[in-house]
Amino acid sequence: MNDGARDALETIRRQIDEVDDALLRSFAQRLVLADQLAELKRSAAAAPLRPGREVMLLRRLAAAHSGLS
């Protein structure tokens, strides 16, 4: 493998690492928000789950990202 290809690989690997780090931060933020939501529901004596919410979420995500390979 020549130096140009090696440099290109390293660049792409660094970019993947950056995306991985961003995903981890986003997931951690989502967990914090889910904890806040659960606490709010507990304090308001609201139902912990809303039937159909997960299905709506999955459909929205699938429709928004149907072009991903």
LUMGU-840005 format. One line per field, with one value per atom (N, C-alpha, C, O, CB): chain; x, y, z; atom name; residue number from 0; residue in three letters. Coordinates in Angstrom, 3 decimals. Glycine has a CB too. Layout:
! LUMGU-840005
ch	[A,...]
u	[X,...]
v	[Y,...]
w	[Z,...]
at	[CA,...]
i	[NUM,...]
aa	[Ala,...]
***
This chain:
! LUMGU-840005
ch	[A,A,A,A,A,A,A,A,A,A,A,A,A,A,A,A,A,A,A,A,A,A,A,A,A,A,A,A,A,A,A,A,A,A,A,A,A,A,A,A,A,A,A,A,A,A,A,A,A,A,A,A,A,A,A,A,A,A,A,A,A,A,A,A,A,A,A,A,A,A,A,A,A,A,A,A,A,A,A,A,A,A,A,A,A,A,A,A,A,A,A,A,A,A,A,A,A,A,A,A,A,A,A,A,A,A,A,A,A,A,A,A,A,A,A,A,A,A,A,A,A,A,A,A,A,A,A,A,A,A,A,A,A,A,A,A,A,A,A,A,A,A,A,A,A,A,A,A,A,A,A,A,A,A,A,A,A,A,A,A,A,A,A,A,A,A,A,A,A,A,A,A,A,A,A,A,A,A,A,A,A,A,A,A,A,A,A,A,A,A,A,A,A,A,A,A,A,A,A,A,A,A,A,A,A,A,A,A,A,A,A,A,A,A,A,A,A,A,A,A,A,A,A,A,A,A,A,A,A,A,A,A,A,A,A,A,A,A,A,A,A,A,A,A,A,A,A,A,A,A,A,A,A,A,A,A,A,A,A,A,A,A,A,A,A,A,A,A,A,A,A,A,A,A,A,A,A,A,A,A,A,A,A,A,A,A,A,A,A,A,A,A,A,A,A,A,A,A,A,A,A,A,A,A,A,A,A,A,A,A,A,A,A,A,A,A,A,A,A,A,A,A,A,A,A,A,A,A,A,A,A,A,A,A,A,A,A,A,A,A,A,A,A,A,A]
u	[0.861,0.000,0.901,1.864,-0.976,0.577,1.416,1.041,0.023,1.286,1.886,1.680,0.368,-0.289,2.824,-0.026,-1.282,-2.480,-3.387,-1.450,-2.487,-3.590,-3.582,-4.640,-3.494,-2.405,-2.293,-2.803,-3.508,-0.832,-2.452,-2.925,-4.444,-5.115,-2.247,-4.975,-6.425,-7.139,-8.176,-6.789,-6.587,-7.172,-7.174,-8.174,-6.406,-6.070,-5.982,-6.975,-7.579,-4.559,-7.144,-8.111,-9.519,-10.275,-8.041,-9.857,-11.200,-11.388,-12.453,-11.444,-10.382,-10.482,-10.680,-11.454,-9.229,-9.988,-10.174,-11.595,-12.209,-9.159,-12.116,-13.488,-14.486,-15.453,-13.807,-14.263,-15.138,-15.067,-16.094,-14.751,-13.871,-13.719,-14.493,-15.119,-12.240,-14.456,-15.195,-16.700,-17.412,-14.850,-17.179,-18.606,-18.973,-20.014,-18.952,-18.118,-18.373,-18.470,-19.350,-17.270,-17.557,-17.589,-18.875,-19.471,-16.378,-19.302,-20.540,-21.748,-22.665,-20.711,-21.756,-22.844,-22.914,-23.995,-22.667,-21.759,-21.726,-22.253,-23.026,-20.301,-21.831,-22.339,-23.853,-24.563,-21.636,-24.341,-25.784,-26.553,-27.615,-26.069,-26.025,-26.692,-26.716,-27.727,-25.991,-25.612,-25.562,-26.571,-27.230,-24.136,-26.691,-27.666,-29.083,-29.933,-27.498,-29.339,-30.665,-31.005,-32.142,-30.738,-30.027,-30.263,-30.616,-31.506,-29.033,-29.921,-30.223,-31.654,-32.401,-29.208,-32.027,-33.371,-34.432,-35.487,-33.490,-34.158,-35.098,-35.268,-36.377,-34.616,-34.173,-34.267,-35.110,-35.919,-32.869,-34.922,-35.716,-37.191,-38.054,-35.219,-37.474,-38.854,-39.478,-40.612,-38.919,-38.744,-39.257,-39.530,-40.544,-38.271,-38.634,-38.836,-40.067,-40.860,-37.591,-40.228,-41.397,-42.684,-43.667,-41.298,-42.674,-43.861,-44.154,-45.313,-43.678,-43.101,-43.300,-43.917,-44.865,-41.961,-43.386,-43.874,-45.284,-46.022,-42.929,-45.658,-47.003,-47.959,-49.112,-46.946,-47.480,-48.265,-48.803,-49.923,-49.423,-48.007,-48.400,-48.001,-47.111,-47.753,-48.666,-48.343,-46.898,-46.485,-49.332,-46.131,-44.732,-44.558,-43.572,-44.018,-45.494,-45.422,-46.689,-47.783,-45.211,-46.518,-47.661,-47.808,-46.961,-47.482,-48.879,-49.055,-48.961,-49.543,-50.410,-48.238,-48.107,-46.954,-46.570,-49.354,-46.392,-45.305,-44.073,-43.467,-44.930,-43.707,-42.532,-42.741,-41.832,-42.206,-43.938,-44.243,-44.158,-43.593,-45.647,-44.715,-44.654,-43.207,-42.839,-45.425,-42.398,-40.990,-40.252,-39.519,-40.314,-40.446,-39.763,-40.206,-39.385,-40.027,-41.485,-41.968,-41.376,-40.979,-43.502,-41.318,-40.749,-39.285,-38.844,-40.892,-38.540,-37.119,-36.917,-36.041,-36.425,-37.717,-37.589,-37.920,-37.245,-38.500,-38.944,-39.322,-38.252,-37.945,-40.679,-37.692,-36.684,-35.372,-34.610,-36.424,-35.124,-33.833,-33.982,-33.141,-33.045,-35.033,-35.288,-34.244,-34.088,-36.667,-33.527,-32.535,-31.161,-30.249,-32.413,-31.004,-29.692,-29.425,-30.330,-29.623,-28.191,-27.839,-27.105,-26.724,-26.976]
v	[-1.174,0.000,1.229,1.306,0.003,2.188,3.382,4.384,4.240,4.036,5.394,6.383,7.133,7.433,7.372,7.441,8.163,7.367,7.911,8.512,6.079,5.214,5.072,5.076,3.823,4.948,4.833,6.099,6.023,4.563,7.247,8.526,8.643,9.107,9.715,8.216,8.271,7.365,7.737,7.868,6.182,5.266,5.881,5.814,3.937,6.469,7.092,8.241,8.410,7.600,9.022,10.126,9.587,10.095,10.950,8.564,7.986,7.364,7.504,6.929,6.691,6.097,7.159,6.959,5.277,8.285,9.393,9.937,10.242,10.529,10.056,10.538,9.567,9.992,10.742,8.281,7.282,7.390,7.306,5.856,7.576,7.756,8.970,8.923,7.900,10.055,11.262,11.004,11.460,12.417,10.289,9.946,9.054,9.249,9.240,8.071,7.198,7.999,7.755,6.141,8.959,9.802,10.617,10.751,10.734,11.161,11.944,11.063,11.493,12.616,9.845,8.912,8.604,8.567,7.618,8.384,8.092,9.268,9.080,7.746,10.485,11.677,11.806,12.124,12.957,11.563,11.656,10.606,10.892,11.502,9.400,8.338,8.665,8.452,6.989,9.178,9.556,10.668,10.649,10.011,11.632,12.710,12.150,12.578,13.778,11.187,10.582,9.857,9.918,9.601,9.179,8.495,9.479,9.217,7.683,10.606,11.639,12.146,12.285,12.822,12.419,12.909,11.870,12.216,13.297,10.604,9.536,9.439,9.220,8.185,9.600,9.611,10.785,10.631,9.674,11.954,13.127,12.891,13.245,14.383,12.300,12.003,11.021,11.212,11.441,9.977,8.986,9.614,9.315,7.828,10.478,11.149,12.049,12.062,11.977,12.790,13.656,12.835,13.216,14.477,11.719,10.861,10.289,10.199,9.725,9.901,9.382,10.450,10.175,8.894,11.654,12.720,13.164,13.665,13.918,12.984,13.367,12.180,12.304,13.979,11.039,9.805,9.486,8.995,9.917,9.765,9.476,8.053,7.471,10.483,7.509,6.157,6.130,7.028,5.692,5.114,5.071,4.860,5.313,3.974,4.188,3.937,4.434,4.367,2.438,4.926,5.362,4.384,4.344,6.843,3.597,2.617,3.291,4.351,1.895,2.669,3.188,4.151,4.405,3.854,4.691,5.676,5.065,5.672,6.234,3.851,3.209,2.912,3.096,1.920,2.454,2.171,3.450,3.446,1.534,4.547,5.833,6.266,6.734,6.915,6.109,6.497,5.671,6.218,6.333,4.365,3.494,3.788,3.783,2.022,4.042,4.383,5.703,5.826,4.462,6.689,7.992,7.855,8.417,8.991,7.107,6.921,6.131,6.459,6.209,5.101,4.303,5.139,5.025,3.071,5.974,6.818,7.867,8.160,7.499,8.426,9.476,8.943,9.678,10.148,7.675,7.114,5.915,5.016,6.714,5.900,4.744,4.613,3.528,4.849,5.672,5.637,5.162,5.045,6.977,4.888,4.444,3.015,2.183,4.530,2.758,1.391,0.677,-0.483,1.408]
w	[0.000,0.000,0.000,0.762,1.233,-0.862,-0.943,0.152,0.830,-2.332,0.303,1.368,1.218,2.215,1.386,-0.020,-0.230,0.243,0.874,-1.693,-0.059,0.378,1.891,2.521,-0.288,2.477,3.937,4.619,5.626,4.349,4.078,4.634,4.515,5.437,3.914,3.370,3.171,4.167,4.717,1.731,4.398,5.379,6.777,7.491,5.391,7.152,8.478,8.620,9.679,8.734,7.570,7.599,7.805,8.633,6.294,7.052,7.180,8.557,9.158,6.085,9.057,10.400,11.472,12.408,10.715,11.342,12.298,12.220,13.243,12.025,10.995,10.827,11.449,12.082,9.337,11.277,11.898,13.416,14.091,11.445,13.958,15.406,15.895,16.954,15.775,15.133,15.506,15.496,16.391,14.553,14.506,14.444,15.621,16.249,13.105,15.925,17.075,18.370,19.196,17.196,18.543,19.738,19.806,20.874,19.764,18.671,18.632,18.940,19.639,17.256,18.428,18.719,20.208,20.796,17.921,20.803,22.234,23.051,23.991,22.672,22.689,23.395,23.222,24.176,22.877,22.022,21.761,22.543,23.096,20.265,22.590,23.337,24.829,25.497,23.097,25.345,26.760,27.054,28.093,27.150,26.143,26.316,26.299,27.079,25.215,25.404,25.324,26.636,27.103,24.128,27.219,28.491,29.600,30.409,28.890,29.636,30.639,30.447,31.415,30.541,29.210,28.928,29.280,29.812,27.461,28.988,29.334,30.851,31.339,28.763,31.596,33.058,33.549,34.464,33.681,32.944,33.323,33.027,33.829,32.581,31.887,31.517,32.499,32.937,30.094,32.842,33.784,35.145,35.775,33.930,35.597,36.890,36.847,37.789,37.272,35.776,35.628,35.635,36.270,34.331,34.933,34.905,36.285,36.690,33.893,37.010,38.370,39.267,40.002,38.969,39.208,40.093,39.720,40.568,40.048,38.462,38.021,38.022,37.611,36.625,38.482,38.491,37.097,36.951,39.492,36.095,34.713,34.363,34.983,33.723,33.370,32.915,32.410,31.676,31.796,32.794,32.379,30.872,30.290,33.126,30.256,28.822,28.146,28.707,28.537,26.945,26.148,24.988,24.097,25.635,24.996,23.924,22.550,22.323,24.073,21.668,20.318,20.122,18.980,19.933,21.174,21.051,20.388,19.504,22.435,20.825,20.246,18.765,17.956,21.000,18.414,17.007,16.184,15.090,16.866,16.700,15.997,15.791,14.713,16.778,16.818,16.741,15.689,14.865,18.110,15.720,14.763,13.329,12.411,15.102,13.137,11.790,11.310,10.151,11.774,12.203,11.834,11.443,10.440,12.994,12.239,11.941,10.651,9.850,13.102,10.450,9.227,8.006,6.983,9.285,8.089,6.950,6.682,5.526,7.206,7.725,7.568,6.999,6.372,8.903,7.223,6.826,5.901,5.906,8.051,5.119,4.250,3.157,2.596,3.624,2.837,1.783,2.231,1.412,1.189,3.511,4.006,3.539,3.482,5.562,3.216,2.796,3.908,3.752,1.518]
at	[N,CA,C,O,CB,N,CA,C,O,CB,N,CA,C,O,CB,N,CA,C,O,CB,N,CA,C,O,CB,N,CA,C,O,CB,N,CA,C,O,CB,N,CA,C,O,CB,N,CA,C,O,CB,N,CA,C,O,CB,N,CA,C,O,CB,N,CA,C,O,CB,N,CA,C,O,CB,N,CA,C,O,CB,N,CA,C,O,CB,N,CA,C,O,CB,N,CA,C,O,CB,N,CA,C,O,CB,N,CA,C,O,CB,N,CA,C,O,CB,N,CA,C,O,CB,N,CA,C,O,CB,N,CA,C,O,CB,N,CA,C,O,CB,N,CA,C,O,CB,N,CA,C,O,CB,N,CA,C,O,CB,N,CA,C,O,CB,N,CA,C,O,CB,N,CA,C,O,CB,N,CA,C,O,CB,N,CA,C,O,CB,N,CA,C,O,CB,N,CA,C,O,CB,N,CA,C,O,CB,N,CA,C,O,CB,N,CA,C,O,CB,N,CA,C,O,CB,N,CA,C,O,CB,N,CA,C,O,CB,N,CA,C,O,CB,N,CA,C,O,CB,N,CA,C,O,CB,N,CA,C,O,CB,N,CA,C,O,CB,N,CA,C,O,CB,N,CA,C,O,CB,N,CA,C,O,CB,N,CA,C,O,CB,N,CA,C,O,CB,N,CA,C,O,CB,N,CA,C,O,CB,N,CA,C,O,CB,N,CA,C,O,CB,N,CA,C,O,CB,N,CA,C,O,CB,N,CA,C,O,CB,N,CA,C,O,CB,N,CA,C,O,CB,N,CA,C,O,CB,N,CA,C,O,CB,N,CA,C,O,CB,N,CA,C,O,CB,N,CA,C,O,CB,N,CA,C,O,CB,N,CA,C,O,CB,N,CA,C,O,CB,N,CA,C,O,CB,N,CA,C,O,CB]
i	[0,0,0,0,0,1,1,1,1,1,2,2,2,2,2,3,3,3,3,3,4,4,4,4,4,5,5,5,5,5,6,6,6,6,6,7,7,7,7,7,8,8,8,8,8,9,9,9,9,9,10,10,10,10,10,11,11,11,11,11,12,12,12,12,12,13,13,13,13,13,14,14,14,14,14,15,15,15,15,15,16,16,16,16,16,17,17,17,17,17,18,18,18,18,18,19,19,19,19,19,20,20,20,20,20,21,21,21,21,21,22,22,22,22,22,23,23,23,23,23,24,24,24,24,24,25,25,25,25,25,26,26,26,26,26,27,27,27,27,27,28,28,28,28,28,29,29,29,29,29,30,30,30,30,30,31,31,31,31,31,32,32,32,32,32,33,33,33,33,33,34,34,34,34,34,35,35,35,35,35,36,36,36,36,36,37,37,37,37,37,38,38,38,38,38,39,39,39,39,39,40,40,40,40,40,41,41,41,41,41,42,42,42,42,42,43,43,43,43,43,44,44,44,44,44,45,45,45,45,45,46,46,46,46,46,47,47,47,47,47,48,48,48,48,48,49,49,49,49,49,50,50,50,50,50,51,51,51,51,51,52,52,52,52,52,53,53,53,53,53,54,54,54,54,54,55,55,55,55,55,56,56,56,56,56,57,57,57,57,57,58,58,58,58,58,59,59,59,59,59,60,60,60,60,60,61,61,61,61,61,62,62,62,62,62,63,63,63,63,63,64,64,64,64,64,65,65,65,65,65,66,66,66,66,66,67,67,67,67,67,68,68,68,68,68]
aa	[Met,Met,Met,Met,Met,Asn,Asn,Asn,Asn,Asn,Asp,Asp,Asp,Asp,Asp,Gly,Gly,Gly,Gly,Gly,Ala,Ala,Ala,Ala,Ala,Arg,Arg,Arg,Arg,Arg,Asp,Asp,Asp,Asp,Asp,Ala,Ala,Ala,Ala,Ala,Leu,Leu,Leu,Leu,Leu,Glu,Glu,Glu,Glu,Glu,Thr,Thr,Thr,Thr,Thr,Ile,Ile,Ile,Ile,Ile,Arg,Arg,Arg,Arg,Arg,Arg,Arg,Arg,Arg,Arg,Gln,Gln,Gln,Gln,Gln,Ile,Ile,Ile,Ile,Ile,Asp,Asp,Asp,Asp,Asp,Glu,Glu,Glu,Glu,Glu,Val,Val,Val,Val,Val,Asp,Asp,Asp,Asp,Asp,Asp,Asp,Asp,Asp,Asp,Ala,Ala,Ala,Ala,Ala,Leu,Leu,Leu,Leu,Leu,Leu,Leu,Leu,Leu,Leu,Arg,Arg,Arg,Arg,Arg,Ser,Ser,Ser,Ser,Ser,Phe,Phe,Phe,Phe,Phe,Ala,Ala,Ala,Ala,Ala,Gln,Gln,Gln,Gln,Gln,Arg,Arg,Arg,Arg,Arg,Leu,Leu,Leu,Leu,Leu,Val,Val,Val,Val,Val,Leu,Leu,Leu,Leu,Leu,Ala,Ala,Ala,Ala,Ala,Asp,Asp,Asp,Asp,Asp,Gln,Gln,Gln,Gln,Gln,Leu,Leu,Leu,Leu,Leu,Ala,Ala,Ala,Ala,Ala,Glu,Glu,Glu,Glu,Glu,Leu,Leu,Leu,Leu,Leu,Lys,Lys,Lys,Lys,Lys,Arg,Arg,Arg,Arg,Arg,Ser,Ser,Ser,Ser,Ser,Ala,Ala,Ala,Ala,Ala,Ala,Ala,Ala,Ala,Ala,Ala,Ala,Ala,Ala,Ala,Ala,Ala,Ala,Ala,Ala,Pro,Pro,Pro,Pro,Pro,Leu,Leu,Leu,Leu,Leu,Arg,Arg,Arg,Arg,Arg,Pro,Pro,Pro,Pro,Pro,Gly,Gly,Gly,Gly,Gly,Arg,Arg,Arg,Arg,Arg,Glu,Glu,Glu,Glu,Glu,Val,Val,Val,Val,Val,Met,Met,Met,Met,Met,Leu,Leu,Leu,Leu,Leu,Leu,Leu,Leu,Leu,Leu,Arg,Arg,Arg,Arg,Arg,Arg,Arg,Arg,Arg,Arg,Leu,Leu,Leu,Leu,Leu,Ala,Ala,Ala,Ala,Ala,Ala,Ala,Ala,Ala,Ala,Ala,Ala,Ala,Ala,Ala,His,His,His,His,His,Ser,Ser,Ser,Ser,Ser,Gly,Gly,Gly,Gly,Gly,Leu,Leu,Leu,Leu,Leu,Ser,Ser,Ser,Ser,Ser]
***
